Amino acid sequence: HPRRSVIAAIDDYRPLHPIKYQSNNQQQLTMTSMAYNQAAGLGGMLKKGHKSMQGLQGATLRNVEACHEISTITRTSLGPNGMNKLVVNHLGKIIVTSDCATIVKELEIEHPAAKMLQLAAEAQDFECGDGTNLVVSFAGELLSQTEDLFRMGLHPSDVVAGYTKAGEKLMEDFLPPLAELITPMADGRVKEELERVVKPVLAAKQLGSEDLLAPLVAEACLGTMSASGKPSFSAESVRVAKILGGDISQSHVVNGFVALRGLETTLTTAKDAKVVVFGCGIEASATEAKGTVLMKNADDLKNYNKTEEKKMEEIIKGIADSGVKVLVAGGSVSEMALHFIERYGMVCLRIGSKWELRRLCVSTGATALVRLGAPTPDEMGYCDHVYQKEVGGKPITVFAQADGSKTSKLSTIVLRASTSSVLADIERAIDDGVQAARVACKNGKLVPGAGATEMELSLKICAFADTCPGLDQYAIRAFGKALEVVPRTLAENAGLDQGKVLAALVAAHANGKACAGVDIDAMGIDGATGVCEETKVYDLYQSKASAFRLAIDAAVTVLRVDQIIMSKAAGGGGGGR
């Protein structure tokens, strides 16, 4: 039939053109998305509420200005005489510190370019612990130098090429020879060698306290170091227990674990003790479903209580029979359980934090159990001496291990100070010192500190710029000038005349004194130039190289950006920023 054949032909044709059979809403949506208004430009292409900045004035110089602002904030905290910053975070917590990584982390930076410097500082803090301020200050100075280069007519590509070439020359040819001027750390297992490396790092954060803190950090690192092979240890193995009150000179090191709370039992000491750690509480477990118990008389009630007591006594007796002297609970300890623990002459401690529980397991070699019962020999830990003592009116429990103990891979520095903010700042300094000791065990090379390395590199980079024929020579020369930010800032923070100090430092390095650095103790002395010709301050080669690399990468990344496109912020109520 002719009509039937036409319908069949249409049916065969339908799958090839499904768009003809879309609903009206779908067709309208398709037409709306395709309706691009050329006159509206970028605003017509993107969603409503976006922001766009492009070009040298719109994007590049704004990024440079934002990075300069953050480097200006942190620069005054560079060096031993660096000033503290008082930061109140979004939770209302007050932080007083000169540690650059902490400052940029708590500032809650929103600008995407300045955020890159923050990420570079955090990477440096994670890798080396020290040198975070150098990353932000040097990267900020590199970007500040570009403003003059742009006014001269240089394109950002020329600046990037010059900075990249200068960075490669610095890392490959100029920095490694400086490590040969200083005797490297000979043996990581010698306490005096570790102190020599750690002391400048601690002095940069806590000037005046480095002679007290350096022996503590060295002793704590040695306590967790591997017994054979190349000296190495984990920074996580050195913990800090902060106790308010007293003086920093009362701080000491415990080879083991310290819990900042007292024991639950009347027995407060145990020697050569087997330790069992429970991740749960020591109490009668509650049933998952609700149940009803029908008691007809007083005997039923008595027998019900006796059954519960009998079961708990069986559990505690089984633990005691396995040879355990110390019980550690991750939850609450019932009065009934405590009664039987006392009866069988064991010591009990309750620790609420899972992190603390894990550290105790590392210190004693125990395994945290989730079931209540007698442990197997593999699950038990060992401790030479467990005891409770009072420090600053506060009871603490110490799990001390003897020297040479195979189970202990943890050291604790018990810190004393007058205020909580001072305690927190000293803890940050100790963390940086421990990281420096860890890096030194891997690579013991040292370079001159106190701005000597930066000044020597600045002169060499400027001399290298004179040999380059292209436009990138201006960027290379600006790179060398940016390196002067370290000695200039050190002198400025120490209250010295930065112009005179910098001139004397340039003259000393031009005369071949590569170890000449800023003398921060020369303030107020008549006739002092502010320059020490043979500085006694040393920096780790690995930390310095990492800081330069991260700063150069961050600066080059910012300079490569020529357009910023920001969408409307998600979330209702507040609208777009």
ROZA-50668 format. One record per residue (C-alpha): residue in one letter; z negated, y, x negated; residue number from 1. Coordinates in steps of 0.5 Angstrom, whole numbers, plus 500, padded with zeros to 3 digits. Each point is the difference from the previous one (the first is absolute). Layout:
% residues N
   residu    pz    py    px   num
        A     Z     Y     X   NUM
...
% end
This chain:
% residues 577
   residu    pz    py    px   num
        H   500   500   500     1
        P   502   507   497     2
        R   493   503   502     3
        R   496   495   497     4
        S   504   500   494     5
        V   499   507   499     6
        I   492   499   501     7
        A   500   494   495     8
        A   503   505   495     9
        I   495   505   501    10
        D   494   495   499    11
        D   504   498   494    12
        Y   500   507   497    13
        R   493   502   502    14
        P   496   498   494    15
        L   505   503   495    16
        H   498   507   503    17
        P   492   500   502    18
        I   499   507   499    19
        K   504   501   506    20
        Y   495   497   504    21
        Q   494   503   498    22
        S   495   504   505    23
        N   500   507   501    24
        N   494   501   496    25
        Q   503   497   494    26
        Q   506   504   500    27
        Q   496   506   501    28
        L   496   498   494    29
        T   506   499   495    30
        M   504   506   502    31
        T   493   504   499    32
        S   499   497   493    33
        M   508   501   498    34
        A   500   508   502    35
        Y   499   503   494    36
        N   500   507   500    37
        Q   503   502   493    38
        A   498   508   501    39
        A   493   497   500    40
        G   500   497   493    41
        L   495   496   497    42
        G   495   502   506    43
        G   505   497   505    44
        M   500   493   497    45
        L   493   499   499    46
        K   494   500   505    47
        K   497   506   503    48
        G   494   502   495    49
        H   502   498   493    50
        K   500   505   494    51
        S   505   500   495    52
        M   500   504   493    53
        Q   506   500   495    54
        G   502   503   494    55
        L   497   503   494    56
        Q   496   505   504    57
        G   499   496   506    58
        A   498   494   497    59
        T   499   499   492    60
        L   496   507   499    61
        R   496   498   506    62
        N   498   493   497    63
        V   499   503   493    64
        E   495   506   503    65
        A   496   494   504    66
        C   500   496   493    67
        H   498   506   496    68
        E   494   501   505    69
        I   497   494   500    70
        S   500   500   492    71
        T   497   506   500    72
        I   494   497   504    73
        T   499   495   495    74
        R   502   503   494    75
        T   493   504   500    76
        S   496   493   500    77
        L   504   497   493    78
        G   496   499   494    79
        P   492   499   499    80
        N   499   508   502    81
        G   504   499   506    82
        M   497   503   507    83
        N   498   495   506    84
        K   503   501   507    85
        L   496   499   506    86
        V   504   497   505    87
        V   498   499   507    88
        N   504   494   503    89
        H   502   499   508    90
        L   494   496   501    91
        G   496   506   497    92
        K   498   496   494    93
        I   499   505   494    94
        I   503   498   493    95
        V   498   503   494    96
        T   505   498   494    97
        S   504   502   494    98
        D   504   493   501    99
        C   507   502   502   100
        A   502   493   503   101
        T   494   501   505   102
        I   502   508   501   103
        V   507   498   502   104
        K   498   494   504   105
        E   495   504   504   106
        L   504   506   501   107
        E   505   497   506   108
        I   506   503   497   109
        E   506   500   505   110
        H   506   503   496   111
        P   504   495   498   112
        A   502   502   493   113
        A   493   502   499   114
        K   498   493   502   115
        M   504   497   495   116
        L   496   503   495   117
        Q   494   497   503   118
        L   503   493   500   119
        A   501   501   493   120
        A   493   501   498   121
        E   498   494   505   122
        A   504   496   496   123
        Q   498   502   493   124
        D   492   500   503   125
        F   502   492   502   126
        E   504   499   493   127
        C   495   503   495   128
        G   494   504   503   129
        D   501   506   496   130
        G   506   505   499   131
        T   500   502   508   132
        N   500   507   499   133
        L   505   500   494   134
        V   505   497   505   135
        V   499   505   505   136
        S   499   506   495   137
        F   506   498   496   138
        A   505   499   506   139
        G   498   506   503   140
        E   501   504   494   141
        L   507   497   499   142
        L   502   502   507   143
        S   497   507   499   144
        Q   505   501   494   145
        T   506   498   504   146
        E   499   507   504   147
        D   503   504   494   148
        L   505   495   498   149
        F   503   500   508   150
        R   500   508   499   151
        M   504   499   493   152
        G   505   497   505   153
        L   499   492   498   154
        H   501   495   505   155
        P   495   495   502   156
        S   504   495   497   157
        D   500   503   493   158
        V   492   501   500   159
        V   500   492   502   160
        A   504   498   495   161
        G   496   504   495   162
        Y   493   498   502   163
        T   503   493   500   164
        K   503   500   493   165
        A   493   504   497   166
        G   496   494   504   167
        E   504   495   497   168
        K   499   503   493   169
        L   493   501   501   170
        M   498   493   502   171
        E   505   496   495   172
        D   500   505   493   173
        F   494   505   500   174
        L   494   497   504   175
        P   500   493   496   176
        P   499   503   493   177
        L   494   504   502   178
        A   496   493   502   179
        E   501   499   492   180
        L   495   506   498   181
        I   494   497   503   182
        T   497   493   499   183
        P   501   496   506   184
        M   494   496   503   185
        A   499   494   495   186
        D   496   495   505   187
        G   499   501   507   188
        R   493   495   499   189
        V   497   506   496   190
        K   495   504   504   191
        E   502   506   495   192
        E   507   500   501   193
        L   500   500   507   194
        E   495   506   500   195
        R   505   503   496   196
        V   505   499   505   197
        V   496   502   506   198
        K   496   506   498   199
        P   506   505   500   200
        V   502   497   507   201
        L   493   501   503   202
        A   499   507   496   203
        A   506   503   504   204
        K   496   498   507   205
        Q   493   501   498   206
        L   499   504   493   207
        G   493   499   497   208
        S   499   494   503   209
        E   505   496   496   210
        D   495   497   495   211
        L   496   497   505   212
        L   505   497   505   213
        A   505   497   494   214
        P   495   495   498   215
        L   499   498   507   216
        V   507   499   502   217
        A   502   497   493   218
        E   494   495   501   219
        A   502   498   507   220
        C   507   499   498   221
        L   498   495   495   222
        G   496   496   505   223
        T   506   499   504   224
        M   505   499   494   225
        S   503   493   499   226
        A   497   496   495   227
        S   506   497   496   228
        G   507   503   499   229
        K   502   507   500   230
        P   495   505   503   231
        S   501   501   507   232
        F   496   501   507   233
        S   501   502   507   234
        A   498   507   502   235
        E   497   497   507   236
        S   495   496   495   237
        V   496   507   499   238
        R   496   502   506   239
        V   496   507   501   240
        A   493   500   504   241
        K   498   507   501   242
        I   493   501   501   243
        L   498   507   502   244
        G   494   504   496   245
        G   498   500   492   246
        D   505   502   495   247
        I   506   497   497   248
        S   497   498   494   249
        Q   496   495   504   250
        S   507   496   502   251
        H   500   493   497   252
        V   505   494   500   253
        V   499   493   503   254
        N   504   494   498   255
        G   500   498   507   256
        F   500   502   507   257
        V   495   506   504   258
        A   499   500   507   259
        L   497   507   503   260
        R   495   497   504   261
        G   494   495   500   262
        L   499   493   501   263
        E   498   497   507   264
        T   494   495   497   265
        T   494   502   497   266
        L   502   496   494   267
        T   504   505   496   268
        T   502   496   494   269
        A   503   494   498   270
        K   503   497   493   271
        D   505   495   498   272
        A   502   500   507   273
        K   505   497   504   274
        V   503   505   505   275
        V   504   499   507   276
        V   503   505   504   277
        F   502   500   507   278
        G   505   504   503   279
        C   496   500   507   280
        G   493   501   502   281
        I   495   495   499   282
        E   498   499   508   283
        A   501   495   505   284
        S   507   501   503   285
        A   501   502   507   286
        T   505   496   504   287
        E   507   502   502   288
        A   499   499   507   289
        K   494   502   504   290
        G   495   495   502   291
        T   494   499   505   292
        V   494   496   498   293
        L   495   498   506   294
        M   493   499   498   295
        K   495   497   505   296
        N   494   501   496   297
        A   496   502   494   298
        D   502   494   496   299
        D   507   501   501   300
        L   499   507   497   301
        K   496   497   494   302
        N   505   495   498   303
        Y   506   505   501   304
        N   497   504   494   305
        K   498   494   496   306
        T   507   498   500   307
        E   503   506   498   308
        E   495   501   494   309
        K   501   493   498   310
        K   507   501   499   311
        M   499   506   496   312
        E   495   497   496   313
        E   505   494   498   314
        I   505   505   498   315
        I   496   504   495   316
        K   497   493   498   317
        G   507   498   498   318
        I   501   506   496   319
        A   494   500   497   320
        D   501   492   498   321
        S   506   502   497   322
        G   497   504   494   323
        V   501   507   503   324
        K   495   506   498   325
        V   504   506   503   326
        L   503   501   507   327
        V   505   505   501   328
        A   502   502   507   329
        G   506   504   503   330
        G   496   501   506   331
        S   494   501   503   332
        V   494   495   499   333
        S   496   497   506   334
        E   492   500   499   335
        M   500   493   501   336
        A   505   499   494   337
        L   496   505   496   338
        H   493   496   502   339
        F   503   493   497   340
        I   504   504   494   341
        E   493   502   498   342
        R   497   493   501   343
        Y   505   497   495   344
        G   499   505   495   345
        M   507   503   500   346
        V   502   508   499   347
        C   504   503   505   348
        L   505   506   500   349
        R   504   503   506   350
        I   506   504   498   351
        G   504   503   506   352
        S   507   502   496   353
        K   505   495   499   354
        W   502   503   494   355
        E   493   500   496   356
        L   500   492   503   357
        R   506   499   496   358
        R   498   504   494   359
        L   494   495   500   360
        C   504   494   500   361
        V   504   502   494   362
        S   493   502   496   363
        T   497   493   502   364
        G   506   495   501   365
        A   498   499   507   366
        T   505   499   506   367
        A   498   503   506   368
        L   499   495   506   369
        V   502   501   507   370
        R   495   494   502   371
        L   493   500   500   372
        G   497   494   496   373
        A   499   497   494   374
        P   505   502   494   375
        T   504   495   496   376
        P   499   501   492   377
        D   507   503   500   378
        E   498   505   505   379
        M   494   502   497   380
        G   499   506   495   381
        Y   496   501   494   382
        C   495   506   497   383
        D   496   500   494   384
        H   495   505   504   385
        V   499   503   507   386
        Y   495   505   501   387
        Q   498   507   504   388
        K   498   506   497   389
        E   499   507   502   390
        V   505   506   497   391
        G   498   507   503   392
        G   496   498   505   393
        K   505   495   503   394
        P   500   492   499   395
        I   506   497   497   396
        T   502   493   499   397
        V   503   498   493   398
        F   504   494   499   399
        A   499   500   492   400
        Q   504   495   496   401
        A   498   498   492   402
        D   505   502   495   403
        G   506   495   499   404
        S   499   497   507   405
        K   506   497   503   406
        T   500   502   507   407
        S   499   507   499   408
        K   506   504   500   409
        L   497   507   503   410
        S   496   505   497   411
        T   497   506   504   412
        I   498   507   498   413
        V   494   502   503   414
        L   501   508   501   415
        R   494   505   501   416
        A   501   507   501   417
        S   497   506   504   418
        T   505   501   506   419
        S   505   496   503   420
        S   506   504   498   421
        V   498   500   493   422
        L   500   492   501   423
        A   506   499   503   424
        D   504   505   494   425
        I   496   496   495   426
        E   503   493   503   427
        R   507   503   500   428
        A   499   502   493   429
        I   498   493   498   430
        D   506   497   504   431
        D   504   504   496   432
        G   497   497   494   433
        V   500   493   502   434
        Q   508   501   501   435
        A   501   503   493   436
        A   496   494   497   437
        R   504   495   504   438
        V   507   504   498   439
        A   497   500   492   440
        C   499   493   500   441
        K   507   499   502   442
        N   503   505   495   443
        G   495   503   495   444
        K   505   506   498   445
        L   497   507   500   446
        V   503   507   499   447
        P   497   506   498   448
        G   496   504   506   449
        A   498   507   502   450
        G   507   502   501   451
        A   502   498   493   452
        T   506   495   503   453
        E   503   505   505   454
        M   500   505   495   455
        E   504   496   495   456
        L   504   497   505   457
        S   502   507   502   458
        L   502   503   493   459
        K   504   493   499   460
        I   504   501   507   461
        C   501   507   499   462
        A   503   499   493   463
        F   504   494   504   464
        A   503   505   505   465
        D   503   504   494   466
        T   504   494   498   467
        C   503   499   507   468
        P   507   504   502   469
        G   500   500   507   470
        L   497   504   506   471
        D   494   494   500   472
        Q   497   503   494   473
        Y   497   506   504   474
        A   497   494   504   475
        I   497   497   494   476
        R   497   506   497   477
        A   497   501   507   478
        F   497   493   500   479
        G   497   501   493   480
        K   497   507   502   481
        A   497   496   506   482
        L   496   496   495   483
        E   496   506   498   484
        V   497   500   507   485
        V   494   495   497   486
        P   498   503   494   487
        R   500   507   504   488
        T   496   497   506   489
        L   495   497   495   490
        A   499   507   497   491
        E   500   504   506   492
        N   495   495   503   493
        A   495   500   494   494
        G   500   508   501   495
        L   504   501   493   496
        D   506   505   499   497
        Q   506   496   502   498
        G   505   504   497   499
        K   496   500   493   500
        V   499   493   500   501
        L   507   498   502   502
        A   503   504   494   503
        A   495   497   495   504
        L   501   493   503   505
        V   508   501   499   506
        A   499   502   493   507
        A   496   494   498   508
        H   505   495   503   509
        A   505   504   497   510
        N   497   499   493   511
        G   500   493   501   512
        K   493   499   503   513
        A   502   495   506   514
        C   492   499   502   515
        A   498   507   501   516
        G   497   501   507   517
        V   497   505   504   518
        D   492   500   498   519
        I   496   502   507   520
        D   494   501   496   521
        A   503   506   496   522
        M   498   505   506   523
        G   496   506   498   524
        I   500   498   493   525
        D   503   506   495   526
        G   506   499   496   527
        A   501   493   504   528
        T   508   499   501   529
        G   498   495   506   530
        V   504   494   496   531
        C   497   494   497   532
        E   505   498   494   533
        E   498   493   501   534
        T   498   498   507   535
        K   495   495   501   536
        V   502   499   507   537
        Y   505   494   501   538
        D   504   498   506   539
        L   503   493   502   540
        Y   507   500   498   541
        Q   501   495   507   542
        S   497   506   504   543
        K   504   505   497   544
        A   507   497   500   545
        S   499   498   508   546
        A   497   507   502   547
        F   507   503   496   548
        R   504   495   504   549
        L   497   501   507   550
        A   500   507   499   551
        I   508   501   498   552
        D   502   495   505   553
        A   496   504   506   554
        A   503   507   497   555
        V   507   497   500   556
        T   500   497   507   557
        V   498   506   503   558
        L   505   504   496   559
        R   505   495   503   560
        V   499   502   507   561
        D   504   505   503   562
        Q   499   499   508   563
        I   494   499   504   564
        I   500   497   507   565
        M   494   499   504   566
        S   500   497   507   567
        K   495   502   505   568
        A   493   497   499   569
        A   499   494   504   570
        G   494   501   505   571
        G   499   503   507   572
        G   495   506   501   573
        G   501   504   494   574
        G   508   501   500   575
        G   504   501   493   576
        R   498   503   494   577
% end
